[in-house]
Amino acid sequence: MKRLVEYYNRKKKVVDGFLENQQFLFPGRYRFDESLTYIHLDDKNISKKSNELFSQGLPVINFVNGRSFTKTTMTKAMAIYFNKKLFIEHKTKTNFKGKVYLPGGNGNDVKIFDFENKEILIAFSDRGTFKRKVAFYKQFSPHFPVPPIIDIIETRQMIIERYTDYKASPYWDNYDFNFVVNEIFRRYLEYFEIVVSYGDFQWVTPEEIWGELPLKNQFLEDIFNGISYDLLKTPFVTVNIHGDLWSSNILIDKEESNKVFFIDWELAGKLYLFYDFFGFMWNEAINNKRYSFIRSYMNGDYDDYYSHAFELFGMEFEAERKDEYLNIFFLNMYLRRWTKTEPLHLEWLHNEYRKFMEYVVSLDALPDMPWRK
C-alpha cells in the first residue's frame, strides 16, 4: 500500500505540473501513456509519434506482486482517474503550442514538444539547473552537434530548443549503432585536441577519488580491489565532458541519417577522459542488455581510439589493463552519481556491476593483477 501511495503522489505531481504549464499546450483532451510516464494530446497521430519516441521499454508497474513490466488493474484504474483531469479548454496565450508533456528523469524539469513547429520548451525546476544548461550549451555547442537553442526565457527559467525528427534508439540497426560509436570517438578525439591546445584539463589519481568518497562499503571495496597499486597512484586526465552519454541521449536525424545530436548535458563536468566511452558501454549493457560494445572493447576493436586519446595527453594506453580502466571509471562514476543513491537501488547497481565485470573477465584471459599490500 505504501508503494501505491508513493506512486500515486508522483503521478499527481506530474498532473499538477501539466496543469500549471497549460498555457504552453494546445487545447483539447489529453491522456497518459500506458506506463503513466508522459502525457499526450488524445490524437491518433500524436499518440503514435510519441509512442515511437518515448514509450519503448517503459515499465508498467505491478503493485500486486512487486514485479515491474506488468500491466495491472491498479494502473489502469489510476490512468482512468487521472485522464479525466487532463483537459485544456482555452486557447494558448503563447505562440508555443505543445502537444506532449514529458517530465524529466528527476521528476521536476519538464519538456513540452511542439512537433508542428519543431520546437521543444524545457522548463527547469531551479535556477541553478537552468544556468548550467545555458552554460553547457555555450561551452559544448562549438565542439559537439547539439540541438540549437532558439530562445532563452530568463525570467521563467525556460529555454526553447529546435526539435529534430529523430530515429528513436530502439529502432536503430547495427549500422546505426556502429555509426554512433564511431561518431562518439571521432568527436571526442577532435575535442580533446582543442582541450590540449588550451590546457583546459587537470590530473587526478584514482587514489584521490577514493579519498573523496564517503563511508566505504562492499561495492566500493570491489571496485577498489579491481585496480592495481600502481594505477591507483597514476594521475589520469579529467576534462569537461557529457557525463551521461548513451543511446537515449543521442539522436539520429531521420532526414539525414549521417547526422547525430548529443542531448541532455545536465550531468556534464570534469571527469576522466574515458568516462563517456565506458559510460556508453555500461548504460547499454544494463539498460538495453546490449553487450556488443563492451565485447568490442575487450576484443581490442577500440584500442586505436583509446591509444590516440591517451597519447594526446602524453599518456600510454595499456591494452592488457582494460578491466582496470573500467574500475577506475566506476570509481569516478560512484563519486559523481552514486554517493546519495538509495540503499535498495545501490544494491541493485552493485549486483549489476558484479555481473558486468564477470562478463568482462570471461571475455579475455586477463593477466593476474600485481598483488597490493
Phi, psi and omega in degrees: 000320180299318180297321179295318179296317179298318180296316178301315182296323178295318181289326176296322178296322177296315179297316179301317179296321177301312182292326179293332182256021186295339179294343180260009184243148179290139181293148178144184179274134179241166177205156174288154168285175186299327182271001183058041180259317181226169183239133182227155175301137182283073183224138186302314182291318179294319179299315181295316182294313181294326178295319178295323185277323192240341193270347185297121175082000179286132183280148169253114192290139175251116182268357185279310183245008175085354180272157176252181180067025178226129180280138181231167176299326182298313181291326176298315180296320180295321179297316179299317181297311183289323183299334177295336182270350189266073179223131177242117187259342183269165172279143182295144180275349182246170178285344182279126183233075180288156180230358175223131181247113185241109176293147178286169180298334179278357178080358183245301179294148181226155174238134177240124188258129173245091184294325184298315181264005178055056179223150175232123174265126179246120179253127184259144185283335180217158185293327180298314179297319178299313180298319180296319180301312181295318180296318180295323178298313180296326183283317190261338184299331177290343187246338182231149176286112179231150178301131182293144174275124181275320184209147175240118180258087188301317186293336184247005180056050181228153170226158174240121180256157172285129177272134176250128177289110190240163177269113183297144187302328177299344181257005177291146172256182183300323178299316181300313181297315179296321178297315181297315180299314179296324178293321177300309181298316182298313181296319182291321179296320176296319179294318180299324178299320179292318179301317179297318182296329179266349182068027184269064178207166181226164178248130180221132177273152174303329178296324177294320177296317178304319181292334180278342184288146180286213182309129182281153178217181183294326177302309180296322179298320179297318178294312182302318182288351177267010179237125182289162187302317184291325179286332176300327182261004181272125177289136174239153183287134168248139185213153178292117180220183189298305177093350179204054187268118172199182191299330180291342180251020177230130181249134172257121181298127180293326183277327178233093188293348177266014180240129178236160175229139174261127183238173175057072181267017187298337181260015180296154179171183180281114183222166179304144186303333181264006186303311183290327177299310181287327178299321177299313181296317181295311182297320179294326181289310187276331182268324184244003180054036180250104187260005185296329184286318178291329177293318178296321178299311181292332179281354178090009182294336182253010185302320181297321178297311181296318179299318179297314180299314180297316183298326180303330180255016177074025180250168178240127176275120180260104188300332181285356182246030183302320181292328179290320176300322177299317180292327175295320175300314181296326177296317178295319180293321180300313179296322185282324192237333196248001184294335181246021182286142177300143184309316182294319179290323178296322177297319177297316178299319179299316179296319178294320177300314180300314180296320180298312182288328175297320178294318179302312181296325181291341183281342186208148175278083185290140179293155177297137180280139178306135182296135180249130179290000000 
